[in-house]
Amino acid sequence: MRTCACLVAALCLLAAAAAGTALAEDKPNPDQLKKAYDDALVQLKAAQNSKNDLARENDKLARQVEDLKKQLGGAQGQIDKLRRQVSDNDQKTFYLRAYQSAWQSFLRGHPELLARWKAFLAQDVLALPEEHPALLDFTLPLPMEGESSEGG
């Protein structure tokens, strides 16, 4: 019990001391109030400028986002176009492979045609054929004796 009474007494003394210091303070000086007001105005202006800077930067970033979205849309269009081309090429490749397989099967069933086909492939198809030497002879025929070259 005695400790409780001491504790209550100590709390009362602390409360009285705090009340006494609050009463003992003087009213603030008008110059101090003016200075605090000016400081608050400066801080408010700085905060407003900072807010405006952030808004400008936000607008700039929003424009960049729009540009990037446009670029992404263009890239997506290109990707779709390339996917269609790949699909078309896959279909063509499948067709050519099936055709090649059918041709190989056909040639296996016709050995005489297979031999002719291999001989054809062995030739240089872009070269002039050798069995037609007249095509390679670019000289004019000489007139025979007794023929006149005057046309008469």
C-alpha positions as a Markdown table, in Angstrom:
| # | Residue | x | y | z |
|---|---|---|---|---|
| 1 | Met | 0.0 | 0.0 | 0.0 |
| 2 | Arg | 2.8 | 2.3 | 0.8 |
| 3 | Thr | 4.3 | 1.9 | -2.6 |
| 4 | Cys | 1.0 | 2.7 | -4.3 |
| 5 | Ala | 0.7 | 5.9 | -2.3 |
| 6 | Cys | 4.3 | 6.9 | -3.3 |
| 7 | Leu | 3.5 | 6.2 | -6.9 |
| 8 | Val | 0.4 | 8.3 | -6.8 |
| 9 | Ala | 2.3 | 11.1 | -5.1 |
| 10 | Ala | 5.0 | 11.0 | -7.7 |
| 11 | Leu | 2.5 | 11.2 | -10.6 |
| 12 | Cys | 0.8 | 14.2 | -8.9 |
| 13 | Leu | 4.1 | 16.0 | -8.6 |
| 14 | Leu | 4.9 | 15.3 | -12.3 |
| 15 | Ala | 1.5 | 16.6 | -13.4 |
| 16 | Ala | 1.9 | 19.7 | -11.3 |
| 17 | Ala | 5.4 | 20.3 | -12.7 |
| 18 | Ala | 4.2 | 19.9 | -16.3 |
| 19 | Ala | 1.3 | 22.3 | -15.7 |
| 20 | Gly | 3.6 | 24.8 | -14.1 |
| 21 | Thr | 6.0 | 24.9 | -17.1 |
| 22 | Ala | 3.1 | 25.3 | -19.5 |
| 23 | Leu | 1.8 | 28.2 | -17.5 |
| 24 | Ala | 5.3 | 29.6 | -17.2 |
| 25 | Glu | 5.9 | 29.8 | -21.0 |
| 26 | Asp | 5.5 | 33.2 | -22.6 |
| 27 | Lys | 3.4 | 34.0 | -25.5 |
| 28 | Pro | 5.3 | 33.6 | -28.8 |
| 29 | Asn | 6.9 | 36.7 | -30.2 |
| 30 | Pro | 5.2 | 38.1 | -33.4 |
| 31 | Asp | 8.5 | 38.0 | -35.2 |
| 32 | Gln | 8.8 | 34.3 | -34.4 |
| 33 | Leu | 5.3 | 33.7 | -35.6 |
| 34 | Lys | 6.1 | 35.7 | -38.8 |
| 35 | Lys | 9.3 | 33.7 | -39.3 |
| 36 | Ala | 7.4 | 30.4 | -38.8 |
| 37 | Tyr | 4.7 | 31.5 | -41.2 |
| 38 | Asp | 7.3 | 32.4 | -43.9 |
| 39 | Asp | 9.1 | 29.1 | -43.3 |
| 40 | Ala | 5.8 | 27.3 | -43.7 |
| 41 | Leu | 5.1 | 29.2 | -47.0 |
| 42 | Val | 8.5 | 28.3 | -48.4 |
| 43 | Gln | 7.9 | 24.7 | -47.5 |
| 44 | Leu | 4.5 | 24.8 | -49.1 |
| 45 | Lys | 5.8 | 26.4 | -52.3 |
| 46 | Ala | 8.6 | 23.8 | -52.5 |
| 47 | Ala | 6.1 | 21.0 | -52.0 |
| 48 | Gln | 3.8 | 22.6 | -54.7 |
| 49 | Asn | 6.8 | 22.9 | -57.1 |
| 50 | Ser | 7.8 | 19.3 | -56.4 |
| 51 | Lys | 4.2 | 18.2 | -57.1 |
| 52 | Asn | 4.2 | 20.1 | -60.4 |
| 53 | Asp | 7.5 | 18.5 | -61.4 |
| 54 | Leu | 6.2 | 15.1 | -60.6 |
| 55 | Ala | 3.0 | 15.8 | -62.6 |
| 56 | Arg | 5.1 | 16.9 | -65.6 |
| 57 | Glu | 7.3 | 13.8 | -65.4 |
| 58 | Asn | 4.2 | 11.7 | -65.1 |
| 59 | Asp | 2.8 | 13.2 | -68.3 |
| 60 | Lys | 6.2 | 12.6 | -70.0 |
| 61 | Leu | 6.2 | 9.0 | -68.9 |
| 62 | Ala | 2.6 | 8.6 | -70.0 |
| 63 | Arg | 3.5 | 9.7 | -73.5 |
| 64 | Gln | 6.4 | 7.3 | -73.5 |
| 65 | Val | 4.1 | 4.5 | -72.5 |
| 66 | Glu | 1.7 | 5.4 | -75.3 |
| 67 | Asp | 4.6 | 5.4 | -77.8 |
| 68 | Leu | 5.8 | 2.0 | -76.5 |
| 69 | Lys | 2.3 | 0.6 | -76.8 |
| 70 | Lys | 2.2 | 1.8 | -80.4 |
| 71 | Gln | 5.6 | 0.1 | -81.1 |
| 72 | Leu | 4.3 | -3.0 | -79.3 |
| 73 | Gly | 1.2 | -3.1 | -81.6 |
| 74 | Gly | 3.4 | -2.7 | -84.7 |
| 75 | Ala | 5.7 | -5.5 | -83.4 |
| 76 | Gln | 2.7 | -7.7 | -82.7 |
| 77 | Gly | 1.5 | -7.1 | -86.3 |
| 78 | Gln | 4.9 | -8.1 | -87.6 |
| 79 | Ile | 4.9 | -11.2 | -85.5 |
| 80 | Asp | 1.4 | -12.2 | -86.7 |
| 81 | Lys | 2.6 | -11.6 | -90.3 |
| 82 | Leu | 5.7 | -13.8 | -89.8 |
| 83 | Arg | 3.6 | -16.5 | -88.1 |
| 84 | Arg | 1.3 | -16.6 | -91.2 |
| 85 | Gln | 4.4 | -16.8 | -93.4 |
| 86 | Val | 5.8 | -19.6 | -91.3 |
| 87 | Ser | 2.5 | -21.4 | -91.5 |
| 88 | Asp | 2.3 | -21.0 | -95.3 |
| 89 | Asn | 5.9 | -22.2 | -95.6 |
| 90 | Asp | 5.1 | -25.2 | -93.4 |
| 91 | Gln | 2.2 | -26.1 | -95.7 |
| 92 | Lys | 4.4 | -25.7 | -98.8 |
| 93 | Thr | 7.2 | -27.7 | -97.3 |
| 94 | Phe | 4.7 | -30.5 | -96.4 |
| 95 | Tyr | 3.4 | -30.5 | -99.9 |
| 96 | Leu | 6.9 | -30.6 | -101.4 |
| 97 | Arg | 8.0 | -33.4 | -99.1 |
| 98 | Ala | 4.9 | -35.4 | -99.9 |
| 99 | Tyr | 5.4 | -34.8 | -103.6 |
| 100 | Gln | 9.1 | -35.9 | -103.3 |
| 101 | Ser | 8.1 | -39.0 | -101.4 |
| 102 | Ala | 5.5 | -39.9 | -104.0 |
| 103 | Trp | 8.0 | -39.3 | -106.8 |
| 104 | Gln | 10.5 | -41.5 | -105.1 |
| 105 | Ser | 7.9 | -44.2 | -104.7 |
| 106 | Phe | 7.0 | -43.9 | -108.3 |
| 107 | Leu | 10.6 | -44.2 | -109.5 |
| 108 | Arg | 11.2 | -47.2 | -107.3 |
| 109 | Gly | 8.3 | -48.9 | -109.2 |
| 110 | His | 9.8 | -48.0 | -112.6 |
| 111 | Pro | 13.5 | -48.8 | -112.6 |
| 112 | Glu | 14.0 | -47.9 | -116.3 |
| 113 | Leu | 12.6 | -44.4 | -115.6 |
| 114 | Leu | 14.8 | -44.2 | -112.5 |
| 115 | Ala | 17.9 | -44.8 | -114.6 |
| 116 | Arg | 16.8 | -42.1 | -117.1 |
| 117 | Trp | 16.0 | -39.7 | -114.3 |
| 118 | Lys | 19.4 | -40.2 | -112.7 |
| 119 | Ala | 21.1 | -39.6 | -116.1 |
| 120 | Phe | 19.1 | -36.5 | -116.6 |
| 121 | Leu | 20.1 | -35.2 | -113.2 |
| 122 | Ala | 23.8 | -36.0 | -113.9 |
| 123 | Gln | 23.7 | -33.6 | -116.9 |
| 124 | Asp | 24.3 | -29.9 | -116.5 |
| 125 | Val | 20.8 | -28.7 | -117.4 |
| 126 | Leu | 22.0 | -25.1 | -118.0 |
| 127 | Ala | 24.7 | -26.1 | -120.5 |
| 128 | Leu | 24.0 | -26.3 | -124.3 |
| 129 | Pro | 23.4 | -29.9 | -125.3 |
| 130 | Glu | 26.3 | -31.5 | -127.2 |
| 131 | Glu | 24.1 | -33.7 | -129.4 |
| 132 | His | 23.1 | -30.6 | -131.4 |
| 133 | Pro | 26.5 | -29.3 | -132.8 |
| 134 | Ala | 24.7 | -27.2 | -135.5 |
| 135 | Leu | 23.5 | -24.9 | -132.7 |
| 136 | Leu | 27.1 | -24.2 | -131.7 |
| 137 | Asp | 28.3 | -23.6 | -135.3 |
| 138 | Phe | 27.9 | -19.8 | -135.9 |
| 139 | Thr | 29.8 | -19.7 | -139.2 |
| 140 | Leu | 28.0 | -19.0 | -142.4 |
| 141 | Pro | 28.1 | -21.8 | -145.0 |
| 142 | Leu | 30.7 | -21.2 | -147.8 |
| 143 | Pro | 29.2 | -20.9 | -151.3 |
| 144 | Met | 29.8 | -24.0 | -153.5 |
| 145 | Glu | 31.8 | -23.8 | -156.7 |
| 146 | Gly | 29.6 | -22.7 | -159.6 |
| 147 | Glu | 27.3 | -20.7 | -157.4 |
| 148 | Ser | 27.6 | -17.0 | -157.6 |
| 149 | Ser | 27.7 | -14.9 | -154.5 |
| 150 | Glu | 26.1 | -12.0 | -156.4 |
| 151 | Gly | 22.6 | -13.5 | -156.2 |
| 152 | Gly | 22.1 | -14.2 | -159.8 |
